[in-house]
């Protein structure tokens, strides 16, 4: 037994206090860390402290009990509760009012909200509540513990809380709560606190609660339906339509799934810290994805991306659209962060990386060890220096330069070029390192230069440094431009609705702001002088919708837009609205034009010219000029649709194309840092410096970001960018600090982008092969539990596993629950089926009370619920008690989940093998020996049936499986009528009762034992599934079986009966008295075969093995080996060939005939 236990828990059992961390992680399904980051992520989980869940959880757990639960409250039960409550209240007041203490109506509403849990516990301790709870137990026929006061109190509290909620619910409350949808479009711009107040008023308006009780009633309902609304200390700017609310809802849903009620005990800061934990298992990843889907769908509804449906019946297409928009929106916001805060390309670093790809890395690459040779220096000199050399003083100078160079004392040369000390990196950047694939000989090296051997052998492979820098710069500039575009769009989308309407419809005109230029000529100026003087950091937008002229200031890097009515009046008074746009000028930029005179304007010119924060009440003497104008068509002005609109894109592109903060060539010049030799050659140095000086503020921003020093970024001119990036934080609803933007890791926007991508993946993959029909296509968006969308039964199982993992990571072993059960020494295991007698029979823990059996409730700590009629009663085996396997069949489910894809793979390999029939004699031998014929017709027949089984396995889910009590000799069975109902439903989309689709029965006790005997081989369980599925599409019978000898490791499967059936079915009939293998035959199968034989194809009539399920299983196992273990297949075929060859005509094969089908013994 200890050895078996060791196999199940990872191969090792430790004694004493020793524990294997890797084994523990694997056993519990966690990812084993492979690097420092993953290890830190795991430690963060283990160190995170989730608040203690409230004693009554989320108040709704009893109401959420599944129909298969012995604690499920049926409609009849709820009606009894409603009648009992009505007797108590007489319809004159709510149940909450009857249970409340005197003067409760005097307590301020906010105090009730802040202390709701305490007030509810106070009410539950009152005599009226206790009496109601006892009455409800009696009328429902539920057991109420008499000998344990603590258990009794918990049981009474649970039912009274359920009664309070039932008293307030409407019959049409699904999927709404008391007829109210928290995420209706009208609530899009509201905070959680504001929505909570509206819900309270809704309860009052419907007569479900008295006004003074409404805060407590709302708390009770919200705790189970939208617990994220009860989180404490939510930032005031975080409204329901913000992306930040998506991550809040996702995190709250995950917490609630693990520990119902816990999220309302958390502050927003704690929940945000929880959201930053990285999932450490595949199940947790899927749970996080599933938890985000409803939040993203509601975000899309609130932002007008998808139409609102009050019944929440959103189909898969709608969910995909919502997730796609959310992903695009978060990518745009993230692009604004990364595009504007990413360090620009460093020319030297890029070149150094290129060098290190073809040369050994080392300090020698940057060692200034090269000097230009004297004679070669003449090729670098200008003609002016040539004139100087003709002068007597110049001749002496050159003689000195020659001596300095010839004696390796270039540092004393008069000529600056000869004094230059250059590195390999410098020469590479200047284009002087390589000549004809070899190291250039124009330069000499110093004595202390010792490069590695063969360092210069691959110089011909070097790429052009200019091309590398250009490529990096193009990527950087594209990101900067996209970031600025998003920043402009965000500035406008955050304006009030009437401003958004004005800015994106009708005539839009752009105006630039500058100082007067060309002071030496009072009457004239050139266009280039005007352009260079324009303030790049701001622009005036003027809108005319036909009714009113509006003006706005847009500051690009700051991401803000302000309405300025005084500027609109000034534009009208000066007549500038009729001015010719600058961009319509067609003359030369250097031609003189009449000068535009400066005048006083109500604006802060420094904000336009330097990027500083605009100051209110300022006036500046400036020139304002019309730049261009657009004619925009009306569009949807809701924030997210507007963000993606063509109108807003046209505005952003117009600003970036015609009034950029930095033109491409200017930014390129600012980043194209030259070395000494390049500067020597660069005759345009003055011109480039002038160009760079134009964009000094933006260049300083870039340099600050490159430095990585948060203090410089926040305090210096670089703050202009961070102010713009802080707008992103406002859009998200959570804010962002300068440090987090620079460090990236703390960026909420980037975390939300990960959420967006995960939801997009989850939405697209809502068709789960293990779950059959697409859950959302079948049930719409209503398959939601605790804020998590489950795409079918497998997703529910995954979520359960993730929930267990979460509890174990954060709480450790659930000791509190087990301590409650410490007095229940008489617990038994029983098999029970729900009252409708149609559901799956499940194993539960029961206790006997007053000669009746009741389910054990871990939540209340005792026997609870109605009297149960048990199908079977047994004891908890010691090993099961050790494992705590109170949840039925989880072990069996676990390996079945692995066996299903294994069966698919086997079928894929077999179908592929049949396509190679003509080129592989072993494959043809399999058909001959297993089915009695190796013709192409047989191959096509078998391939068609295998394809049908493969298709079925693509759609099967655990909703098609029933776990049945022990039945001797049976490990699985398939019901053909139920299978046909399921197939019809698949084809037609017809809805059938869940129990009607359960066609596959599993007998866990027997299958578990078989799994053990097969040495935990998932492939052997896959063989069982293939056998049973052959009874489905292929509609096979059971004529003959094989036999497994588990004690044999090399060849364990006795195929003698199956091979005899293929050789001569008539002779192999079980009624043949001389048949030595009759024990392997199934006589009822032969009887049925004779009954249907006339309706079967001629091929099957002649070869009955084609109608035998076990023959298909054997064939698949062997054909699979053609790809996975061809040597074993050859061994098996030779074994069969030898047996047949050694058997005389008319005689039976000698048994057992052992083949190797199982996994090899390691």
N, C-alpha and C positions, 0 to 999 in steps of 0.2 A: 504493500500500500504506500509506503514511504517513497518507493521508486516511482510509482505512478504519479504521486503528488509532485515529485521533483520534475517529471517530464512536463506537467501542466504549468509549472511556475517558472520554467526557464532552465531546467537541468540541474539546479543546485539547491540544496536545503542547508541553511546555516544553523548552527546551534549557538546558544548564548546571545550576546548582544551584537554579533557581527551581521552586517547587511551588505548585499551587493547592489550598488547604486544603479549600474547599468541594467542588471536583472530586474530590479524594481521598476525602472522606467519602462522597460520592454513589456513586462507583465501587465502593467497598468495602461499600456497603449500610448505612452508619451514618446515623442521623438528624442532619440539620444543625441545630445549636443555634439557637434563635430568641430566647433570653433569657439573662440572667446565670446563672440556676440551671442551665439545660441546659448552658451552656458550662463551668461548674464541674464538672458531673457528668462531662463528657467529659475534662476535664483530670485529674480524680481517677482515671479509668481509665488514662490514659496515664502517670500518675505512680505507679500501683500496681506494686509489684514482687512478682511471684510467684516463689517459690523455684525454683531449678533442678530440673527433674524428675529423679528417680533414673535411673541409666543403664539399668536394666531395667524402667523404667516401673512398672506395677502387677503385673508378673510374669505376667499372664494374657492379654496381647495376642495371642500366638500361638494360644492356646486359644480366643480370641474371634473369630478370623478367620472371616469369612463364607464360606458355601459357594461363593460366586462368586469367592473369592480364590484365587490360585495357591498360597497358603501355608496353605490350610485343611487341618487334620488330620482326616481322615475316621475313622470307627469302625475301619476296617481299619488305618489308620496308628496309632491309639491302641492297638490290640491288639498291634501289632508293638512299640511302646514298652513296653507292659506285660510282654511276654514277655522283652524284652531286660533290663529291670530285674529281673525274677525270676531270670534267669540270674546276675545280679550279686549279688543279695541272698540267693538260695536260699530265699527265704521266711522266713529266720531273723530278719530285721531290716528296718526301713524303709530306703528309699533315703537318707533324710536321715542315718540313723545310719551308713551305709556311707561317705557323703561327708564326715562330720564328722571333725575332727582329734582326736587323742588327748586325753583329759582334758576334753573339752568338757562332760562330765557334772558337772564340779566347779564350773562357772560358775553363780552364783546366777541364779534365774529372772528377777528384775527386771533384772539386767544384760543378759540375753539380749534381753528386751523392748526395752530402751532402745537396744540396738546391733544389732538384728536384721539390718538391711541390711548392715552391715559383716561380720557373721559369714557371711552367705550369700555375699558376694563372696569371702570367704576360702576357703570350701568350693569355689567354682567354679574357683579357681586351682589346686586340687590335681590331681595326676596322674590320680587315679581319675575325677574329673569330666570332665577333658579327654578321657580315653580313652572314657568313656561317650558323650560328645557326638559323637566321630568315628564310633563304632560305630553310633549312631542315624542319622547322616547316610547311612552306607553302606547300612544295612538299609532305610531309607525311600527310597533312591534320590535323596536330596537332594544338590544340589551344595554342596560345601564349598570355599570360596575357598582356593587354595593359595599365591597370590603376594602376599597382603596379610595380615600377621599380625593387625592390628587387626580387620579384617573377619572373619577366621576365628574370632578369640576371641569376637566378638559372636554369631556364628552358633552356635558351640558352647554358649555360655551360654544362649541362648534355648531351645535344645532340651533342655538339661539341666534348666532351670527348669520347662519344660513337663512333663518326665518326673517331677520331684519332685511336682508338683501332681496329675498323673494317678495317681501311686502312692497318693495319699491320698484320692482321690475315690471315692465309692460310685456304683454304677450309678443309684441313685435320688436323686442329688444335686440334680436340678433340680426346683423352683427353690431348693432348699436347698443348703447348703454342707456337704459331708461328712455329710449327713443331719441338719444342725442348723439351726434357725431362730433367728437372733439376735433377732427381734422377736416371739417367742412370748409369750403373756400372762404366763407365769411370770417374765419378765424385766422387767416393766413398771416396777418401782421400783428397778431396778439401774442403776448407772453403767456407762459404756463399759468401764472397767477391770475391773469385776466380771463383766461379760458375757464379756470376753476370757478371764478365768480359768476361767469355766465351760466355755467352748468348748475350752480346752486340756484340761480334764479329760474332756470328751466324746471328744476324739481319742484319749486314752489308753484310755478305757473301751471304745472300738470296736476297739482294737488297731491304729489307724492311725498311732500315734506312740508312741515311748517317752516316759516321764514327763519325763526331762530334756531331750528334744527338743521337747516339746509347745509351749513358748512360741515357738520358731522356726517350727514347723509351722503354728501358728495364725496367726502374722504373715503367712506366705506365702499362706495361703488368704484371710484377712480382707482383705489388700491389694487383691484383685480383686473381692471380694464385698461388703464393708462397710467401705470405707476410712475412713469417718468414725470408726470405733472406734479408729483408730490416731493420731488427731490428738493432739498433745502439749498438756499443760497444760489439760485440760478442767476447768472448775469442778467442785468436789466435789458441789455440790447439783444438778447437771444430770443428771437421770436420763432413761431412754429414753422415759418417758411424758410428759415436759414439752414444752410447745409450743416452747421454745427449742431442743430437739433437732431439731425439724422444720426450722428454718432452718439448723442445723448440717449436717444431712443434705443439704438442698437445695444449700447452698453447696459442700459437698464433691463432690456429684454434678456440678455445673457445672464445677468445677475439674478433676475427673477426665476429663470429656468433652473438655476442651480439652487437657489435658496429663496423661495417665494416670500415677498415682503421685505427683503433686505435692502432693496434700492431706496425705499423711502426713509431708511435709517441712515442714508449716506448724504453727505454734502455734495454739491456739484464738483468741487475740487477733488473729492475722493472718487467720484464716478469718472471724472476726466482722467485721473491717474490710472484707474482700472482700464479705461479705453486704450491707454498707451501700452498695455501689456501685449506682447506678441504671442499669439497662440502657439502652443508647444505640442500639438498633435493634429493629425488630419481631421479628427472628429471635431475638435475645437474650431478649426478653420471653417468647417462646414456649418457649425452652429453660428459662428459670427456672420457668415454670409447670409444664412437663412434669417437671422435676426435683423439684418439691414434691409431686407426686401420690402416689408411693409412700410418702413420708414421712408425709403426712397420713393415708393409709389405715392405715399401721401405728400412728400415734398413736391413731386411732379404735379399732383393735383392742386396743391396750394399755390404753385407758381404758374398754373395755367398751361402746363406742358401736355397733360392728358385731361380728357373730360372727367368731371366728377360723377361718380355713381354712388348713390346713397346706400345701395345694397352691398357695396364693396366687391361686386362680382367682376373683378378685372381679369381679363384673359391673359394668356401668355404673351401675345403680341403687344398688349398694352404695357405689361411689366417690362418687356424688353425695351420698348420705346422710352419708358420712364428712366430705366437704368442707363440707357444710352445718353439721354440728355443730362442726367446727373454726372455721368462720367465726363462728358464734353465740358460741362460747366466747371467742374473741379479741375480739369486739365487746363482750362483757360486761367482760372485763378492761380493754380500752381505755376503756370507759365509766367504769370506776372511776377511771382516771387523768384523763381529760378532764373528767368530771363534777365531781370534787373539786378539780382543780387549775386549772380554767379560771377566768379572772378574771370576777367577777360583773358584771352590767350596771351601767354608770355612767349615772345619770339625766341628768347634764348633757351627757355625750358623745352620748347617744342623741338628746336634744333638739337639740343643735348640728347633728348630721347631718340631722335633719328640716328645720331652718331653711335649711341650705345647699342643700336640694333646691328651694326656692322663692325663695331670696334669694341674691345674689352672696356667695361666701365672702369672709371677711376678718376682720381684728381688730376691726372696728367692732361685730360681733355680740356680743362680750364686753366692750365698752367701757362702764364704768359712767357713762353719760351722761344717765340719766333720773332725775328727781325727781318725787315726787307733788305735785300742786298743793294749795295750802292748803285751799281749800274742799272738794276731793274727799277730803282726809285725814279729814274728820269721819265719812265713811261707814265708815272702818276702825277708829274708836276705840270703846272699850268704854263702857258706861254709867258706870263709875266715873270715867273721865276727864271725862265730862259733868258729874258732881257737882263735881269739882274746879274746872271752869271757872266755876261759879257763885260760888265764893269770891273775895274781892277779890284775893288773891294769884294765883288762877287767871286772873283777867281780865288782870292785868299779863302773866302768862306767855303768854296767847294773843295779846296785843297784840305782844309780842316775836316770837312765832312768825310772826305775820302780816307784820311788817316784814322779817324774815329771808327769808321766801318771796317777798315782793313785790320785794325788791331782789336776788333771785337769790343769796342768801347762806344757803341752807338748812343749810349745814354749821354755822352758828352757832345754829340753832334749838334750843330746849330740848326740844321733842318729838322722841323718837327716830325716829318714822315719817318726819318731815320731813327728818331728816338722812340717811335711807337714799339711797344712790346705786345705781341699778339699771341693768342692761344689757338689751339686747333679749332675750338668752337668759333672764335672770331674769324678765322680764315674760312671756315665753312659758311658762316653767315654772309661774309663779303664775297663769296664765290671764288676764292683764291686757293682753296685747299687742294683741289684736284685738277690735274691737267692730263688729258688723254688717259684717264683711269688710274693715274699714278699721283703720288704726292708731289705737289708743285715744287719746282726748284728755284722759285723767285725769292724764297726766304731761307734764312739760315737759322740754326737752333743754338741755344745757349748750352754751355757745358753741363749744366745740372739737369738737363732734360733726358729722362730715361723711360721711354714708353715700353709697354710689354712687347715681347717678341711677336712678329707677324701682325702688329697692330694695324698696319696700313694695307694689308693684302686685299681687303674687300671694299676699298674706297669707291670702286666703280659702281657699286650697288647703291650708293647714297642717292636719295631723292633730292630734288631742288628744295632748299630751305624756304624759298619764297613761295613755292607752291604749297608746302605744308602749312605755312603761316596763313596763306590766303584761304585755304580750306577751313582752318580753325576759325579764322576771323569771320568767314561767311556764316558758319554755324552760329557763332556768337552774335553777330549782328542780326541774323534772322530771329534769334531768341529775344534779343533786346527789342526789336521792332514788334514782335508778337506780344511781348510783355507790355510795351507802351500802348499797343492797340487795346489790349484787355483793360488796362488801367483807364483809358479814355472811356471805354464802354461802361466800366463799373461806375465811373464818376457820374455818368448820365443816368444809368439805371437806378441809382440810389436817390435821385431827385424825387420830389413829390409828383404825384400822378399828373397834375395839370402841367407841370414843367416838362415831364417826359413827353406829354402829348404835343406841347408846343415845339420842342426841340426836334421832333422826328416827323413832322408833317408840315407841308407848306414850304415856303421859301426860307432857306438858311444861308446867311451871309457871314463870312469870316473877316475879322479885322485884326491887323497887326499893330503893335505898339513899339515906338522907337524914339530916340532922341534926334535932334537936328544933326545933319552931317555937313561936311565940306564948309567949315567956318570961313575959309579964305575966300570963298565965292558966295556972297550973300544972296545971289539970285538963282544959282543953278546947282544941280547935283546929279550924280549918275545913278542908274538902277542898282549897280553893284554896291555902291555906297549905302543905298537904302537897305538892301538885303542884309548886308553885313551888320548893320546897326540894329536890326529887329531884335526885340526881346524874345528869346527862343522858348522861354519856360511858361509863357501864358499866351492866350489868344482870346479875343472877344467873339462870342457867337451872337448873332442877331437873328431873330425869328419873326416872321410875319405870316400869321395864319389868316389874314384878311380882316380880322377884327381888332387886333392889337399888336403893337410892336413890342417885343421883349428882347432884353439883352442879358447875356450871361458872361461871366469870366470863367474860362476853363484853364486850370493849371495842370499841365500834362503830368509832370513827375509826381505831383502831390495827389493826383487822382481825385480832385475836388472841382466842383462846378457850382458857382453862386449866381443867383439871379440879381441883376443890377438895374432896377428901373431908372436910376439917375443916368446911367450910361445910355439907355434907350432914348431918353429925352435929349441928351447931348448929341447923339448921332442924328436925330431928327433936326435939331436946331442948327447944327453945322452943315447940314445938307450932304454929309458923307454917304448917306444911304443911296445917293444918286451918283457917287463917284465911280469912275471906270476901274474895274478890278486890276490889281497889279499883274496878275497872271495873264491878262489879255494883252499886255505890252509886247510888241513884236520887234522893237528896235534892238540895237546893240546895248548890252549892259554898260558899256563905257561911254555911250552918247549922253551928252548933257540934256537935262530936262529942267523945267521950271521947278524951283524949290518949293516943297510943301512946308509951310511954317508951323512951328510948334505952338501949342496953346495949352491952357490949363484944363486938365481932365481929372475927374474924381476917381483916381486909381493910384495904386502904389507901383511905380515903375520898377523899383528894386525887385519885386516879385516876378516881373516879366524878364528882367535882364539877368538877375543873379540866382533865381530859383528860391529866394527866401520866402518865408511865410507872409502872405499878403496882410497888410495892416489896415484896419478900418479907419475911415475918416481922413485918409491921406489924399492929397492932390499932387499931381506931377505935371510939369510942362513937357509935353510929349507930342509926337506926331502920330496920329491914328490913321491908318490907310486900309482901304478895302482890299482884301486879298483875292477872294473868289466867292462864288455863290453856288448853292445846290437847290434843286427842286425835288423835295421828298414827298413820297406818297404815304398816306396814312397806314399805320400798322398797329399790331397788338402792342400796347405799351406796358403790359405786365412785365416785371423785371426780367425774368429768365427768357421768355420769348423775345423780348426786345433786345436782350444781350446778343441773341443769335440772328437778329434781323438784318436784312440787306441794308436798311436805312442807317442803322448805327454803324455798320461796317463801312458804309460810304463816308460817313462823317469822320471816323477814325482814320481811314486811308487818306482822306483829303488833308487832314492835319499832319500826318506823318510824311506824306509825299511833298507837301508844299511849305510846311512850317515845322520841320523836325527840331528836336532838341539838339541833335548833332547830325549833320549830314554824314553819309557813309565815308566819303573821302576824308572828312575832318577827323572822324573817330579812328579811321585807319592810320592816319598820320600820327595821331596821339599815341597809338599803341605800337607803331612801327619804330621801336627804339633802335637807334643805330649805334654801332661800335666805332672805335676811333678811326679805323681805316675807311669805313663807309662815310663818316662825317667829313673826312678829308676830301673824299671824292664828291661829296654832295654839294653841288653849287647852288642848290635851291634852299639852303638852310634857312635863310632869312624869310623867304616866302612861306616855308612850312611852319616856321615859328609863329608868323603872323596868323596863319590859319589855325594853329593850335590854340593861340591866345583867345581866339573868338569863343572857344568852347571850354575855357579854363574851368568854370564851375562844374560842368559835367565830367570833365577829365578828372577833377579832384575827387568827385564821387566814386569814379571807377577805381582810382588809386586807393581810396580809403577801403573799399570793399576788398580789393586785392590784398591789402595789408592783413585782413582777418581780425583787426583790432576793433572790438565793439565800441570802445570809448571814442575812438577816432570817428567811427561811422555815426554814432549818435550825436556827438558834440560838434563835428565839423560840418562842412557844406553837404557831406554825404547824407546828412539827415533829411535832405530834400527827397531822396529816394525812399528812405524808410517811412517818411510821412505818407508817401503814396502807397507803400506796401501795407501800412497800418489800415488803409481803407479795405484791403482784402480781409483783414481780421474782422472788420465791422460787417462785411458781407457774410462771412462765415458765421459771425455771431459770437466768436470766442476771443477775438483780439489776438495780437501777436507782438512780442517784444522784439527789439532790435537784435538782441542776442540770439533768439531762436531763429530768426530769419537768416542770420549769417551762419549759424551753426547747422542749419537745415534740420537737424534731428528733432528739434522742438517745434517744428512747423506744423500747426494744426491743419493747414491747407494740404500739405503733402500727405498727412495721415488720412485725411478725408479722400484724397485721390486714390490711396490704396483701397479704402472702403468702396469707392465708386467702381474701381476695376474689379474688385471681388464680387460685387453685386452684379455687375454686367456679366461676369462669367457664370454666376449662379443662375441668373435669369435665363441665359441662353441654354443652360443645361438642365432646365426644369423637367425635361423628359429623362427620367432615370431608367436605364435598362432593367434594373432589378425591380422597379416599381410598376412595371406594366404601362398602362395608359398614362399620358401626361396628366399629372394631378391637377394642374391649373386649368387645362383644357376641359377636364371632366368636372371639376368642382368650382372653377373660378378661383377668385382670390380669397375664398372663405375658409380655406384650410389653414387656420391660424390658431396657435395656442401660445399664450403668454407672450404675444408680440413677435412670434417666430413663425415663418412660413415653412411648412413641411411638405415637400413634394413626394408624398407617399409614405408607405410603411418603413422603407429602408431609411428615409430621412428621419423618421421618428426614432428608430433604433439608434441611428448615429447621434441624434440629439440626446437620447438617454445616456449613451456612453459618454458624450461630452459633459453632460451634467454631473455624472459620477466623477469624472476626471477633475472638473472644476472644484467640486466639494473636497476631493482628496487633496488638491493642491493648496486650497485656501484654508479649509477647516481641519484637514487631516481626517482620521477615521471618525465616523459619525457616532462618537461616544455618547452624546446626550441621548440620542434615540435608543441606543442599546441599554443605557442605564435605566430608562423608563421600563424596559422589558425584564429587568433583573428579577422581578418577582414572578415571572410567568414561566415557571419550571415545567408546566404540563402542556407546553405547546406541541402540536402535532402537525403533520403534513397531510393535506387532503386534496382530492381532485373535485372540482366544482364547476358547474356550468350555470350561466345566468338564468334569470327567471323565464326568459323566452325560449329556453332550451335549444336555441338555434346557434348560439355563439360558440366560440372555441372553448373547450374544456381546459381549465387552467389549474395549476397547482397553487394552493394558498396555505398559509399558516393559520391554524384554527385552535381555539380553546373551548373546552366543554364547560358550560355554565348551566346549572339547573337541568341537567340531562339533555341540553340542546347544544348544538355546535354553532359558534359564532367566529367571524374572522378576527384575526389579530390585527389591531390597528397600531402601527408603529407610532403614528402621530399622537394618539391619545395614551398609548402605553398599556392597552388592555383589550379584552374581548369587547367587540362593538358591532353594531349593525344588526340586521334581521337574522332570524333563525335560518340556517342553511341546510339544504338537502344535499348531502354529499354523494358523489359517485364512487369514491374510493377513499379509504382512510389508511394512513400508514404512519410510521415513525420517522423522525428526522435521523438519518444515519449520522454517526459521529463526524464523518468527513464532511457531510453537507452542513452540519452545524458549524464546523470549523470555517468553512468557506462562507457561511451566511447566505446560502443560495436560496433566499426566499422568493426571488423572482424566477418564475418557471422558464426552463428551456433556454436560458441565455447561453449556456455552454453549447447546446446543440445548434442554436442559431448562429453562434460564432463560426463553427467550422462549416456549416451549410453556406454561409455567405462566401467563404473561400472556395467551396466546392463548385458553386454555380459558375463562376468565371472559368474554373478549371475544366468543367464539362463543355463549356463553349469552345475553349481552346482545343480540346480533344476532337470535337466535331469538325472544327475548322481544319485541323491537320488531316483528319480522315477524308474529308471532301477533297482536299488538295491531293492527297495520296491517290485517290481514285482517278484523278485526272492524269496521273502518271502510269496508268495501268500497262501501257504498251512498253514502257521502258524499265519496269521493275518486276522481276519474276516473283519476288516475295509478296508483293501486293496481289498479284494474280493468284498466288497460292492461298492467300487468306480467303478470297472469295470462293475458291474451289473447295477448301476444307470446311469453311464455316457455313456456307450456304449450298454447297453441292454443285455449283456451276460457276465458271469464271468467264462467262460470255460478256460481251459489251452490254447486252440487254440487262443482265443482272447488275452490272456496275451502275448503269443508269437508274435502275429501280432502287438500288441501295442508296445512291447519291441523292435521289429525290427525297427519300425518307429522312436521311440525315439532315438535309437542308430544312425540312419541315420542323424537325426537333430543334435545330439551331435557332430558327426563327421564334419558336415557342420560348426557348430559354432566354431570348432577348427581352421578352415581355413579362416573364414570370416574376412575382413578388411574394413576399410573405403573407400578403392578403389572400393568396391562393393556397396557403398551407394550413393544415389543421394538425395540431399536436395531440396525439391520442394516447390513452392509457395503455399500459403494457398488454400485449397480446402475444402469446407464445409463437415464436418462429416468424414473426412479421416485422420487418424494419421499415417498410414504406409501401404505399399502394396508391394507385391512381383510379379515380372514378370517371369512366368515359362519359356518362351523361353530364356530370358537372363540367368536365373539360369542354364538351361541345357547347354548353351554355356560355362558358367563358369565351370560347372562340367566336361564337355568334356576336357576343357583346363587343368584342374587339373589332370585328368587321363592320358592324352597323353603328357602333357608338351607343347602343342600347344600354340603359342603366339597369343593372340587376342587383338584387339583394347581395350584400357582401358574403353572406354564408353560402349563397348559391354559386359563387365563383370559387369556392374552396374545393379544388379537385384533387389536390395532392395531400395525402395523409402521411405523417411521420410519427413513428413510435420511438420517442426519444430514449427510453430505457434500452431498447434493443439496438438502436442505431448508435448510441453512445458506446455500447459494448463492442459493436462491430468496428467502430472507429478505433477503439483501443486495440482490438485484436489485429487490425490492419496496420498497427504501429503508427497511428495518427497520420495516415496517408490521405490527404485531401483528394488525391486522384481516385482512391477506392470509393470514397463517398460520391465523387463525380460519376463513377460507374453505376452506382445505385440510381442516381438521378437520370442517367441516360436510359437505363432499363425502364424506369417508370415512364419517362416521357415518350418512349417508343409505343406505349399503350395509347398515347394521345393521337398526334397527327398520323403516324403510320398505322395506328389501330391494330397493334400486334396482340398476340395471345401469349399465355404462359404454357408452353408445351414441354420444355426441358429447362433444367437449371444446371449451372455449374456448382462446384463445391470448393470452398476455401479451406486450406490447411494452414492456419495461422502460425503453427509451430515451425513450418518450413519457410526458410528465408530466401532461397534462390529460385524456387519454382513452386508456387503455393496454390495455383488455380487448377483444379481438375476439370478439364474440358471434354472428357471422354463421352459423356452423354450428348453434348451439343454436336460433337463431330460425328457421332453415330447417327443422330437425327439428319445431318446433312448428307451422309452416305446413303442411307436407306430409311426413310421415314416409316415405311410400312413395317419393316423389321424392328424398328426402334419403338414401336407402339408398346405402351406399358402392359397391355393385355397379352403380349407375347410371353408365354411362360418361360421361354428359354433366354429371354433378354436379361443379361446380368446387370444391366444398368437401369432397371425399371424404377429403382428408388429415386433416381434423379428426374424421372418424368412426372408430369402433372396431368393426371388422367382427365379431370374436368376440361382442361384445355383442348385435349384431343377430341372430346365429345363436342365441344363448341366448334372446333375447326371443321368437323364433319358436317355440322349443321349449316355452316356458312360457306362451305367449300365451293358450291356451285356459283356463288356470287363473286368469287375471287378471280383475279386474272389467271390465265392459264399457266403463266410462269410460276405463280405462287402455289397453284394446285399441284404442279409437278415437283416443286421444291418447298415443302412446308417450313423449312428452316427460315425462309423469308418472312414467315408470319410469327416467328418466335422472338420475344423481347430479349431474352438472354443471349441469343445469337447476335443481335445487333450490339449489345453491350460488349461481347467478346470481340466482334469485328472492329468496333471503334477503338478498343484498347490496343489491338494489334496494329491497326492502320496508323494510329497515333505514333506508335513506335517507329514507323518509317521515317519520321522527322525527328523525334526526340531521342530514340535509342535504337538506331538501325541494327546494331550488332545483336541486341537482345531479340529483335524481330527475326533476324536470321536464325538465331538459336531456337526460337519457338517454332519456326517453320520447319527446320530440320528435325526437331523432335516429333512433329506431326508426320512429316514424310517418312521417317523411320518406322513409326508405329503403323502407319498404313501399309508400308512395304512389307513389314513383318507379319501382317495379318492375312491369312488365306482367304480366298474368295468365299463369300457366304458366311464368314465367321465374324464374331464381334471383336472390336478393338479391346486390347487388354488394358484394364484400368488399374489404378488411376493414371491418366495421361496429364502430366503436370506441366503447366506453362508458367512463365514468369510475367505477371501483369503488374504487380505492385511496385512501389518505389524501391530502389536499391537500399540495402541495409548499410548504414554508414558506420 
